[in-house]
């Protein structure tokens, strides 16, 4: 219950749907969630093979299995807080405990 009280931010997860042979595609929203957001730990950086040339964040969300399971070929967008409007590629996913997932994301500096 204590972790649930820290989930003040809202994030949306997206699938990238390919429309043809060209790179890129259309983003399709697949899930919204409340999240706890913080800077990644050294372990997160090593597991996700994150670069220092990117903005990296770690988010904790409730495990919504089987309704939604994040994958590393998806993106998420932060809809509130200091990272509002920023989109991140998912770099690493791991269970935090029975009911939470830890998702590490990275975004290139623009």
FENLINMO-V226662 format. One record per residue. SS is DSSP state (2 for helix, 1 for strand, 0 for the rest). PSI is psi in degrees with one decimal (999 if undefined). D_LAST is the distance of its C-alpha to the last C-alpha in Angstrom with 1 decimal. Layout:
# FENLINMO-V226662
((SS;PSI;D_LAST) (SS;PSI;D_LAST))
This chain:
# FENLINMO-V226662
((0;-32.8;37.4) (0;-41.6;35.7) (0;-36.3;32.4) (2;-33.2;32.6) (2;-16.6;32.8) (2;-4.3;29.3) (0;83.6;27.6) (0;-17.2;26.3) (1;156.5;23.0) (1;134.0;22.8) (1;152.8;20.7) (1;138.3;21.0) (1;143.3;21.0) (1;142.4;20.4) (1;146.8;21.9) (1;113.5;20.3) (1;123.0;23.3) (0;132.4;23.6) (0;-4.4;25.2) (0;-164.5;26.2) (0;-14.0;25.6) (0;151.0;22.2) (0;157.7;19.1) (0;-171.0;17.4) (0;-169.8;19.6) (1;136.6;20.4) (1;128.2;19.5) (1;121.3;22.8) (1;131.3;23.2) (1;-18.6;25.6) (1;141.7;25.9) (1;147.4;25.3) (1;151.5;26.0) (1;149.9;26.2) (1;155.2;24.5) (1;127.1;24.4) (1;134.9;21.0) (1;167.1;20.6) (0;143.0;18.8) (0;145.2;19.8) (0;171.4;22.9) (2;-37.2;23.4) (2;-42.3;25.3) (2;-41.3;22.4) (2;-43.5;20.1) (2;-43.8;22.9) (2;-39.8;23.9) (0;-2.1;20.5) (0;47.4;19.8) (0;147.2;16.4) (0;154.7;14.3) (0;-9.4;13.5) (0;13.1;10.0) (1;159.9;9.2) (1;121.9;9.8) (1;137.3;13.4) (1;156.8;16.0) (1;133.3;19.6) (1;142.5;21.4) (1;125.0;25.1) (1;162.1;26.6) (1;143.1;30.3) (0;112.8;31.4) (0;20.8;32.2) (0;136.5;33.9) (0;1.2;35.2) (0;-42.0;33.5) (0;132.8;30.0) (0;114.4;28.8) (0;150.5;25.1) (0;162.3;24.2) (0;-7.8;21.4) (0;15.6;20.7) (0;170.9;19.7) (1;160.3;16.8) (1;152.6;17.1) (1;133.8;15.8) (1;128.6;16.7) (0;7.8;18.8) (0;169.0;19.8) (2;-163.4;19.3) (2;-26.2;16.5) (2;18.2;14.0) (0;127.1;15.4) (0;-3.3;13.6) (0;138.5;11.1) (1;140.2;11.8) (1;140.7;12.5) (1;136.9;14.2) (1;125.4;17.6) (1;-31.9;18.3) (1;142.4;21.8) (1;136.0;24.5) (1;151.2;27.7) (1;136.3;30.6) (0;-44.2;30.8) (0;-158.1;34.4) (0;-33.8;36.5) (0;4.0;34.7) (1;150.7;31.0) (1;143.9;28.1) (1;124.7;25.3) (1;123.9;22.0) (1;129.4;19.1) (1;155.4;15.7) (1;148.7;12.3) (1;135.2;8.7) (1;142.3;6.2) (0;137.7;3.8) (0;999;0.0))
